[in-house]
Amino acid sequence: MPSASPATILVVDDLAENRKLLAVRLVHQGYRVVQASGGHEALARAALEPPSLVLLDVLMPDLDGFEVCRRLRQMPSMRAVGIVMLTALEGSDHVVRGLEAGADDFISKPFHPAELTARVRSLLRVKLLIDETEHQRSALEAWSHELERRVQAQVDELERLSRLKQFFSPALAARLLAEGWDGLLASHRREVTVLMGDLRGFTAFAERAEPERVMQCLSAFHTRMGELVFERGGTLERFTGDGLMVFFNDPDPQPEHSALALDLAAAMLDAARALSDDWLRHDGPQGLAVGVARGQATLGAVGHAARIDYAAIGRCTNLASRLCAEAPAGEVWVSDDVRIAVDGRHAFDPLPALTLKGFVLPVRAWRLQC
């Protein structure tokens, strides 16, 4: 709020006795008075300490009151300050000149004390209203900026949450956002279990079916598989049209991550069988094939500012992809590391040693019984 201290009145007159007379009366009324003996001194004092009101003599030897008034009005801090011109001149010409220079009021010399007090109080009241209005405007502007900042912060948080939900379950995304998640996007290494899934026969289906039918099929597939991934705490790296990649044990540690991956694989096959009844009526995909592998991977953000993915890169990722490519519809093929990790909690059928692209030696793999 505007200051409650006494209003400061600048009295400008080249005659000391006139300044003293005005000062005595004003101080008696409770005002603080600053005096200037000429136009230049008045301008200097106003620039140093803007007053609440100016009582300005018209006739002064250095600068007359009209010129002082014009210069005062050019100061940003003086544009709302009342200026009363004190004059002994007769006629209306000086009034017109004063108004054109920016004066607010006139008092003729010799002045009547009651008139002086009334005019001073009136102009100070106007100045107080202007100051209050400016204070309210400034407060409203500050609040507007603060509101914009808060709204932008909320928008940024929602954008970050939406971005995290692309990879993680909603509950995990919310927790990462609350605890700080920027660090997890940095490149790091960890042992993970990677699951790759692919719809068999989808490419041929997409070539012969109407685009709307293809999109309906994909939408149903993505919706159900996404639900299953997040229910089991998997990290969804991406959907690749008719396929998907999921990994476990990052960003949250999951001691039984291979078991979680196999549980997800079995649930995905069940869900795909339920969807396949509709797919087959329209000569659609034949079913889902899944590959699962375990090993060290490099994890973190990949991409650019407009599109960032959270990826896992490593031998286990390639192996899961190759196993998925070899598996027929309705089967889950797993690496030997995965079979060993689950330690008898799942049953497997051995597969012949596999010669896989990108792997020099034959790969030992197993078929999950489900």
C-alpha positions as a Markdown table, in Angstrom:
| # | Residue | x | y | z |
|---|---|---|---|---|
| 1 | Met | 0.0 | 0.0 | 0.0 |
| 2 | Pro | 1.1 | 3.6 | -0.5 |
| 3 | Ser | 3.2 | 5.0 | 2.4 |
| 4 | Ala | 1.4 | 6.3 | 5.5 |
| 5 | Ser | 4.2 | 8.9 | 6.2 |
| 6 | Pro | 3.4 | 12.6 | 5.9 |
| 7 | Ala | 3.0 | 14.0 | 2.4 |
| 8 | Thr | 6.0 | 15.9 | 1.1 |
| 9 | Ile | 5.3 | 19.3 | -0.4 |
| 10 | Leu | 7.9 | 21.1 | -2.5 |
| 11 | Val | 7.6 | 24.9 | -2.1 |
| 12 | Val | 9.3 | 26.8 | -4.9 |
| 13 | Asp | 9.7 | 30.6 | -4.6 |
| 14 | Asp | 12.7 | 32.9 | -5.0 |
| 15 | Leu | 11.6 | 34.9 | -2.0 |
| 16 | Ala | 12.7 | 33.4 | 1.3 |
| 17 | Glu | 9.9 | 35.1 | 3.3 |
| 18 | Asn | 7.2 | 33.6 | 1.0 |
| 19 | Arg | 8.7 | 30.1 | 1.3 |
| 20 | Lys | 8.9 | 30.5 | 5.1 |
| 21 | Leu | 5.3 | 31.6 | 5.3 |
| 22 | Leu | 4.1 | 28.6 | 3.3 |
| 23 | Ala | 6.3 | 26.2 | 5.1 |
| 24 | Val | 5.1 | 27.3 | 8.6 |
| 25 | Arg | 1.4 | 26.8 | 7.6 |
| 26 | Leu | 2.0 | 23.5 | 5.9 |
| 27 | Val | 4.1 | 22.0 | 8.7 |
| 28 | His | 1.4 | 23.1 | 11.1 |
| 29 | Gln | -1.1 | 21.0 | 9.0 |
| 30 | Gly | 1.2 | 17.9 | 9.4 |
| 31 | Tyr | 3.0 | 18.0 | 6.1 |
| 32 | Arg | 6.7 | 17.7 | 5.4 |
| 33 | Val | 8.1 | 20.6 | 3.5 |
| 34 | Val | 11.1 | 20.8 | 1.1 |
| 35 | Gln | 12.1 | 24.3 | -0.2 |
| 36 | Ala | 13.6 | 25.4 | -3.4 |
| 37 | Ser | 14.7 | 29.0 | -4.2 |
| 38 | Gly | 14.5 | 28.8 | -8.0 |
| 39 | Gly | 13.5 | 26.7 | -10.9 |
| 40 | His | 16.8 | 24.8 | -11.4 |
| 41 | Glu | 16.9 | 23.9 | -7.7 |
| 42 | Ala | 13.3 | 22.8 | -7.8 |
| 43 | Leu | 14.0 | 20.5 | -10.8 |
| 44 | Ala | 17.0 | 19.0 | -9.0 |
| 45 | Arg | 15.1 | 18.3 | -5.8 |
| 46 | Ala | 12.2 | 16.8 | -7.6 |
| 47 | Ala | 14.5 | 14.5 | -9.5 |
| 48 | Leu | 16.2 | 13.4 | -6.3 |
| 49 | Glu | 13.1 | 13.0 | -4.2 |
| 50 | Pro | 9.7 | 13.3 | -6.0 |
| 51 | Pro | 7.3 | 15.2 | -3.8 |
| 52 | Ser | 3.5 | 14.5 | -3.3 |
| 53 | Leu | 2.6 | 18.1 | -4.3 |
| 54 | Val | 4.4 | 21.2 | -5.7 |
| 55 | Leu | 3.5 | 24.8 | -4.8 |
| 56 | Leu | 5.2 | 26.7 | -7.6 |
| 57 | Asp | 5.7 | 30.5 | -8.0 |
| 58 | Val | 5.2 | 31.8 | -11.5 |
| 59 | Leu | 7.7 | 34.7 | -11.5 |
| 60 | Met | 11.3 | 33.6 | -10.7 |
| 61 | Pro | 14.6 | 35.0 | -12.1 |
| 62 | Asp | 16.2 | 31.8 | -13.4 |
| 63 | Leu | 13.3 | 29.8 | -14.8 |
| 64 | Asp | 9.7 | 31.0 | -14.7 |
| 65 | Gly | 7.1 | 28.7 | -13.2 |
| 66 | Phe | 5.6 | 27.8 | -16.6 |
| 67 | Glu | 8.9 | 26.3 | -17.8 |
| 68 | Val | 9.5 | 24.6 | -14.5 |
| 69 | Cys | 6.1 | 23.1 | -14.7 |
| 70 | Arg | 6.7 | 21.8 | -18.3 |
| 71 | Arg | 10.0 | 20.2 | -17.3 |
| 72 | Leu | 8.5 | 18.6 | -14.2 |
| 73 | Arg | 5.8 | 17.0 | -16.3 |
| 74 | Gln | 8.5 | 15.5 | -18.5 |
| 75 | Met | 9.8 | 13.5 | -15.5 |
| 76 | Pro | 8.0 | 10.0 | -15.3 |
| 77 | Ser | 7.9 | 10.3 | -11.5 |
| 78 | Met | 6.1 | 13.7 | -11.6 |
| 79 | Arg | 3.4 | 12.9 | -14.1 |
| 80 | Ala | 0.8 | 12.2 | -11.4 |
| 81 | Val | 2.0 | 14.8 | -8.9 |
| 82 | Gly | -0.2 | 17.8 | -8.3 |
| 83 | Ile | 1.2 | 21.2 | -9.3 |
| 84 | Val | -0.3 | 24.4 | -7.9 |
| 85 | Met | 1.0 | 27.6 | -9.4 |
| 86 | Leu | 1.2 | 30.7 | -7.1 |
| 87 | Thr | 0.7 | 34.0 | -9.0 |
| 88 | Ala | 0.1 | 37.6 | -8.5 |
| 89 | Leu | -0.6 | 38.1 | -12.2 |
| 90 | Glu | -4.0 | 39.4 | -13.4 |
| 91 | Gly | -6.0 | 38.0 | -16.3 |
| 92 | Ser | -6.6 | 34.6 | -17.8 |
| 93 | Asp | -3.6 | 34.4 | -20.1 |
| 94 | His | -1.3 | 33.1 | -17.3 |
| 95 | Val | -4.0 | 30.5 | -16.4 |
| 96 | Val | -4.1 | 29.2 | -19.9 |
| 97 | Arg | -0.3 | 29.1 | -20.1 |
| 98 | Gly | -0.2 | 27.3 | -16.8 |
| 99 | Leu | -2.7 | 24.7 | -17.8 |
| 100 | Glu | -0.9 | 24.1 | -21.1 |
| 101 | Ala | 2.3 | 23.6 | -19.1 |
| 102 | Gly | 0.6 | 21.0 | -17.0 |
| 103 | Ala | -0.5 | 22.8 | -13.9 |
| 104 | Asp | -3.5 | 21.4 | -11.9 |
| 105 | Asp | -4.6 | 24.5 | -10.0 |
| 106 | Phe | -3.8 | 28.2 | -9.3 |
| 107 | Ile | -3.8 | 30.2 | -6.1 |
| 108 | Ser | -3.6 | 34.0 | -6.4 |
| 109 | Lys | -1.3 | 36.0 | -4.1 |
| 110 | Pro | -1.9 | 37.1 | -1.5 |
| 111 | Phe | -3.5 | 33.7 | -0.7 |
| 112 | His | -6.2 | 32.9 | 1.9 |
| 113 | Pro | -4.9 | 30.3 | 4.4 |
| 114 | Ala | -8.2 | 28.3 | 4.3 |
| 115 | Glu | -8.2 | 28.3 | 0.5 |
| 116 | Leu | -4.6 | 27.1 | 0.5 |
| 117 | Thr | -5.3 | 24.3 | 2.9 |
| 118 | Ala | -8.4 | 23.2 | 1.0 |
| 119 | Arg | -6.6 | 23.1 | -2.4 |
| 120 | Val | -3.6 | 21.2 | -0.9 |
| 121 | Arg | -5.9 | 18.6 | 0.7 |
| 122 | Ser | -7.9 | 18.2 | -2.5 |
| 123 | Leu | -4.9 | 17.6 | -4.7 |
| 124 | Leu | -3.2 | 15.3 | -2.2 |
| 125 | Arg | -6.4 | 13.3 | -2.0 |
| 126 | Val | -6.3 | 12.9 | -5.8 |
| 127 | Lys | -2.6 | 11.9 | -5.6 |
| 128 | Leu | -3.4 | 9.3 | -2.9 |
| 129 | Leu | -6.1 | 7.8 | -5.1 |
| 130 | Ile | -3.7 | 7.7 | -8.0 |
| 131 | Asp | -1.1 | 6.0 | -5.8 |
| 132 | Glu | -3.6 | 3.4 | -4.6 |
| 133 | Thr | -4.7 | 2.7 | -8.1 |
| 134 | Glu | -1.1 | 2.3 | -9.2 |
| 135 | His | -0.4 | 0.0 | -6.3 |
| 136 | Gln | -3.4 | -2.1 | -7.1 |
| 137 | Arg | -2.3 | -2.2 | -10.8 |
| 138 | Ser | 1.2 | -3.3 | -9.8 |
| 139 | Ala | -0.2 | -5.9 | -7.4 |
| 140 | Leu | -2.5 | -7.2 | -10.1 |
| 141 | Glu | 0.3 | -7.3 | -12.6 |
| 142 | Ala | 2.5 | -9.1 | -10.2 |
| 143 | Trp | -0.3 | -11.6 | -9.4 |
| 144 | Ser | -0.9 | -12.1 | -13.1 |
| 145 | His | 2.8 | -12.9 | -13.6 |
| 146 | Glu | 2.7 | -15.3 | -10.7 |
| 147 | Leu | -0.5 | -16.9 | -12.0 |
| 148 | Glu | 1.1 | -17.3 | -15.4 |
| 149 | Arg | 4.2 | -18.8 | -13.8 |
| 150 | Arg | 2.1 | -21.3 | -11.8 |
| 151 | Val | 0.0 | -22.3 | -14.8 |
| 152 | Gln | 3.1 | -22.8 | -16.9 |
| 153 | Ala | 4.6 | -24.9 | -14.1 |
| 154 | Gln | 1.5 | -27.0 | -14.0 |
| 155 | Val | 1.5 | -27.3 | -17.8 |
| 156 | Asp | 5.2 | -28.3 | -17.8 |
| 157 | Glu | 4.4 | -30.9 | -15.1 |
| 158 | Leu | 1.6 | -32.3 | -17.0 |
| 159 | Glu | 3.8 | -32.5 | -20.1 |
| 160 | Arg | 6.5 | -34.3 | -18.2 |
| 161 | Leu | 3.9 | -36.7 | -16.7 |
| 162 | Ser | 2.5 | -37.4 | -20.1 |
| 163 | Arg | 6.0 | -38.0 | -21.4 |
| 164 | Leu | 6.8 | -40.4 | -18.6 |
| 165 | Lys | 3.5 | -42.2 | -19.2 |
| 166 | Gln | 4.7 | -43.1 | -22.7 |
| 167 | Phe | 7.2 | -45.5 | -21.0 |
| 168 | Phe | 6.1 | -46.3 | -17.5 |
| 169 | Ser | 2.9 | -47.2 | -15.7 |
| 170 | Pro | 0.8 | -44.2 | -14.5 |
| 171 | Ala | 1.6 | -44.8 | -10.8 |
| 172 | Leu | 5.4 | -45.1 | -11.5 |
| 173 | Ala | 5.3 | -42.0 | -13.8 |
| 174 | Ala | 3.6 | -40.0 | -11.0 |
| 175 | Arg | 6.2 | -41.1 | -8.5 |
| 176 | Leu | 9.1 | -40.4 | -10.7 |
| 177 | Leu | 7.8 | -36.9 | -11.4 |
| 178 | Ala | 7.3 | -36.3 | -7.7 |
| 179 | Glu | 10.8 | -37.6 | -6.7 |
| 180 | Gly | 12.7 | -36.1 | -9.7 |
| 181 | Trp | 13.3 | -38.2 | -12.8 |
| 182 | Asp | 15.6 | -36.2 | -15.1 |
| 183 | Gly | 18.6 | -38.3 | -13.9 |
| 184 | Leu | 17.1 | -41.6 | -15.1 |
| 185 | Leu | 17.1 | -40.3 | -18.7 |
| 186 | Ala | 20.9 | -40.2 | -18.6 |
| 187 | Ser | 22.7 | -43.2 | -20.1 |
| 188 | His | 23.4 | -46.0 | -17.6 |
| 189 | Arg | 23.9 | -49.8 | -17.6 |
| 190 | Arg | 21.8 | -52.4 | -15.8 |
| 191 | Glu | 20.8 | -56.0 | -16.2 |
| 192 | Val | 17.3 | -56.2 | -17.7 |
| 193 | Thr | 14.9 | -58.8 | -19.1 |
| 194 | Val | 13.7 | -57.8 | -22.6 |
| 195 | Leu | 10.5 | -58.9 | -24.2 |
| 196 | Met | 9.7 | -58.6 | -27.9 |
| 197 | Gly | 6.3 | -59.3 | -29.3 |
| 198 | Asp | 5.1 | -59.5 | -32.9 |
| 199 | Leu | 1.8 | -60.2 | -34.7 |
| 200 | Arg | 2.3 | -63.0 | -37.2 |
| 201 | Gly | 0.6 | -62.5 | -40.6 |
| 202 | Phe | 0.0 | -58.8 | -40.0 |
| 203 | Thr | 1.9 | -57.6 | -43.0 |
| 204 | Ala | -0.2 | -59.6 | -45.4 |
| 205 | Phe | -3.3 | -58.6 | -43.6 |
| 206 | Ala | -2.4 | -54.9 | -43.9 |
| 207 | Glu | -1.8 | -55.2 | -47.6 |
| 208 | Arg | -5.2 | -56.7 | -48.4 |
| 209 | Ala | -7.5 | -55.1 | -45.7 |
| 210 | Glu | -9.1 | -51.7 | -45.6 |
| 211 | Pro | -7.0 | -49.2 | -43.7 |
| 212 | Glu | -9.8 | -48.6 | -41.2 |
| 213 | Arg | -9.9 | -52.3 | -40.4 |
| 214 | Val | -6.1 | -52.4 | -40.0 |
| 215 | Met | -6.2 | -49.5 | -37.6 |
| 216 | Gln | -9.1 | -51.1 | -35.6 |
| 217 | Cys | -7.0 | -54.2 | -35.2 |
| 218 | Leu | -3.9 | -52.3 | -34.1 |
| 219 | Ser | -5.9 | -50.2 | -31.7 |
| 220 | Ala | -7.4 | -53.2 | -29.9 |
| 221 | Phe | -3.9 | -54.9 | -29.8 |
| 222 | His | -2.1 | -51.8 | -28.5 |
| 223 | Thr | -4.8 | -51.1 | -25.9 |
| 224 | Arg | -4.8 | -54.5 | -24.4 |
| 225 | Met | -1.1 | -55.1 | -24.5 |
| 226 | Gly | -0.4 | -51.7 | -23.0 |
| 227 | Glu | -2.7 | -52.5 | -20.1 |
| 228 | Leu | -0.9 | -55.8 | -19.4 |
| 229 | Val | 2.5 | -54.2 | -19.6 |
| 230 | Phe | 1.7 | -51.5 | -17.0 |
| 231 | Glu | -0.2 | -53.9 | -14.8 |
| 232 | Arg | 3.0 | -55.9 | -14.4 |
| 233 | Gly | 5.3 | -52.9 | -14.0 |
| 234 | Gly | 7.0 | -53.2 | -17.3 |
| 235 | Thr | 8.7 | -50.3 | -19.1 |
| 236 | Leu | 7.3 | -50.0 | -22.6 |
| 237 | Glu | 10.0 | -48.9 | -24.9 |
| 238 | Arg | 7.8 | -48.7 | -28.0 |
| 239 | Phe | 5.0 | -50.1 | -30.1 |
| 240 | Thr | 6.3 | -50.8 | -33.6 |
| 241 | Gly | 3.0 | -51.1 | -35.5 |
| 242 | Asp | 2.4 | -54.8 | -35.1 |
| 243 | Gly | 5.0 | -55.4 | -32.5 |
| 244 | Leu | 6.2 | -54.1 | -29.1 |
| 245 | Met | 9.3 | -54.0 | -26.9 |
| 246 | Val | 9.2 | -54.1 | -23.1 |
| 247 | Phe | 11.9 | -54.4 | -20.5 |
| 248 | Phe | 12.0 | -55.0 | -16.8 |
| 249 | Asn | 14.3 | -54.0 | -13.9 |
| 250 | Asp | 14.5 | -50.3 | -15.0 |
| 251 | Pro | 13.9 | -47.7 | -13.8 |
| 252 | Asp | 12.7 | -49.5 | -10.7 |
| 253 | Pro | 14.8 | -52.5 | -9.5 |
| 254 | Gln | 12.8 | -55.7 | -9.8 |
| 255 | Pro | 14.6 | -58.7 | -8.3 |
| 256 | Glu | 12.4 | -61.1 | -10.2 |
| 257 | His | 12.4 | -59.3 | -13.5 |
| 258 | Ser | 12.7 | -62.4 | -15.6 |
| 259 | Ala | 9.7 | -64.0 | -13.9 |
| 260 | Leu | 7.7 | -60.8 | -14.4 |
| 261 | Ala | 8.6 | -60.9 | -18.1 |
| 262 | Leu | 7.4 | -64.5 | -18.5 |
| 263 | Asp | 4.2 | -63.8 | -16.6 |
| 264 | Leu | 3.6 | -60.9 | -19.0 |
| 265 | Ala | 4.4 | -63.1 | -22.0 |
| 266 | Ala | 1.9 | -65.7 | -21.0 |
| 267 | Ala | -0.8 | -63.0 | -20.3 |
| 268 | Met | -0.1 | -61.5 | -23.7 |
| 269 | Leu | -0.6 | -64.8 | -25.4 |
| 270 | Asp | -3.9 | -65.3 | -23.6 |
| 271 | Ala | -5.1 | -61.8 | -24.6 |
| 272 | Ala | -4.0 | -62.3 | -28.2 |
| 273 | Arg | -6.0 | -65.6 | -28.4 |
| 274 | Ala | -9.1 | -63.7 | -27.2 |
| 275 | Leu | -8.5 | -61.0 | -29.8 |
| 276 | Ser | -7.7 | -63.5 | -32.6 |
| 277 | Asp | -11.3 | -64.7 | -32.8 |
| 278 | Asp | -12.2 | -61.4 | -34.2 |
| 279 | Trp | -9.0 | -61.1 | -36.3 |
| 280 | Leu | -9.5 | -64.4 | -38.0 |
| 281 | Arg | -13.1 | -63.6 | -39.0 |
| 282 | His | -11.6 | -60.8 | -41.1 |
| 283 | Asp | -8.7 | -62.9 | -42.3 |
| 284 | Gly | -6.5 | -61.0 | -39.9 |
| 285 | Pro | -3.2 | -61.7 | -38.0 |
| 286 | Gln | -2.6 | -65.3 | -37.0 |
| 287 | Gly | -1.5 | -64.6 | -33.5 |
| 288 | Leu | 1.3 | -63.3 | -31.3 |
| 289 | Ala | 4.9 | -64.5 | -31.1 |
| 290 | Val | 7.1 | -63.5 | -28.2 |
| 291 | Gly | 10.9 | -63.6 | -27.6 |
| 292 | Val | 12.4 | -63.0 | -24.1 |
| 293 | Ala | 16.1 | -62.6 | -23.2 |
| 294 | Arg | 18.1 | -61.4 | -20.2 |
| 295 | Gly | 21.5 | -59.5 | -20.0 |
| 296 | Gln | 23.3 | -56.2 | -19.5 |
| 297 | Ala | 21.9 | -53.2 | -21.5 |
| 298 | Thr | 22.6 | -49.5 | -21.8 |
| 299 | Leu | 19.5 | -47.6 | -21.0 |
| 300 | Gly | 18.5 | -43.9 | -21.3 |
| 301 | Ala | 16.9 | -41.3 | -23.5 |
| 302 | Val | 17.5 | -41.5 | -27.3 |
| 303 | Gly | 16.1 | -39.2 | -30.0 |
| 304 | His | 15.9 | -35.4 | -30.3 |
| 305 | Ala | 14.0 | -32.5 | -28.7 |
| 306 | Ala | 10.9 | -33.1 | -30.6 |
| 307 | Arg | 10.8 | -36.9 | -30.0 |
| 308 | Ile | 12.5 | -38.7 | -27.2 |
| 309 | Asp | 12.3 | -42.4 | -26.5 |
| 310 | Tyr | 13.5 | -44.3 | -23.4 |
| 311 | Ala | 15.5 | -47.2 | -24.9 |
| 312 | Ala | 17.4 | -50.3 | -23.9 |
| 313 | Ile | 20.3 | -51.2 | -26.2 |
| 314 | Gly | 22.5 | -54.3 | -25.9 |
| 315 | Arg | 23.0 | -58.0 | -26.9 |
| 316 | Cys | 20.0 | -59.1 | -24.9 |
| 317 | Thr | 17.8 | -56.7 | -26.9 |
| 318 | Asn | 19.1 | -58.2 | -30.1 |
| 319 | Leu | 18.6 | -61.7 | -28.8 |
| 320 | Ala | 15.0 | -61.1 | -27.8 |
| 321 | Ser | 14.3 | -59.7 | -31.2 |
| 322 | Arg | 15.8 | -62.7 | -33.0 |
| 323 | Leu | 14.0 | -65.2 | -30.8 |
| 324 | Cys | 10.7 | -63.4 | -31.5 |
| 325 | Ala | 11.4 | -63.5 | -35.2 |
| 326 | Glu | 11.9 | -67.3 | -35.1 |
| 327 | Ala | 9.0 | -68.1 | -32.8 |
| 328 | Pro | 5.7 | -69.1 | -34.4 |
| 329 | Ala | 2.4 | -67.6 | -33.5 |
| 330 | Gly | 1.2 | -68.5 | -30.0 |
| 331 | Glu | 4.6 | -69.4 | -28.6 |
| 332 | Val | 7.2 | -67.7 | -26.3 |
| 333 | Trp | 10.8 | -68.5 | -26.9 |
| 334 | Val | 13.3 | -67.6 | -24.2 |
| 335 | Ser | 17.1 | -67.4 | -23.8 |
| 336 | Asp | 19.0 | -69.8 | -21.5 |
| 337 | Asp | 19.7 | -66.9 | -19.1 |
| 338 | Val | 16.0 | -66.4 | -18.6 |
| 339 | Arg | 15.3 | -70.1 | -18.0 |
| 340 | Ile | 18.1 | -70.2 | -15.4 |
| 341 | Ala | 16.9 | -67.1 | -13.7 |
| 342 | Val | 13.4 | -68.3 | -13.0 |
| 343 | Asp | 14.8 | -71.5 | -11.5 |
| 344 | Gly | 12.1 | -74.1 | -12.1 |
| 345 | Arg | 9.1 | -71.8 | -11.6 |
| 346 | His | 8.1 | -72.3 | -15.2 |
| 347 | Ala | 8.3 | -75.3 | -17.5 |
| 348 | Phe | 10.2 | -75.2 | -20.8 |
| 349 | Asp | 10.7 | -77.4 | -23.8 |
| 350 | Pro | 14.2 | -77.4 | -25.2 |
| 351 | Leu | 14.7 | -76.1 | -28.8 |
| 352 | Pro | 17.4 | -77.1 | -31.2 |
| 353 | Ala | 20.4 | -74.9 | -31.2 |
| 354 | Leu | 19.5 | -71.8 | -33.2 |
| 355 | Thr | 21.6 | -70.0 | -35.8 |
| 356 | Leu | 20.6 | -66.4 | -35.4 |
| 357 | Lys | 21.5 | -63.4 | -37.5 |
| 358 | Gly | 24.2 | -61.3 | -35.7 |
| 359 | Phe | 25.3 | -64.2 | -33.4 |
| 360 | Val | 28.5 | -66.1 | -34.3 |
| 361 | Leu | 27.8 | -69.2 | -32.2 |
| 362 | Pro | 24.6 | -71.2 | -32.1 |
| 363 | Val | 22.2 | -70.0 | -29.4 |
| 364 | Arg | 20.5 | -72.3 | -26.9 |
| 365 | Ala | 16.9 | -71.4 | -26.4 |
| 366 | Trp | 13.7 | -72.8 | -24.8 |
| 367 | Arg | 9.9 | -72.8 | -25.5 |
| 368 | Leu | 7.8 | -71.6 | -22.5 |
| 369 | Gln | 5.0 | -74.1 | -21.7 |
| 370 | Cys | 1.9 | -72.0 | -21.5 |
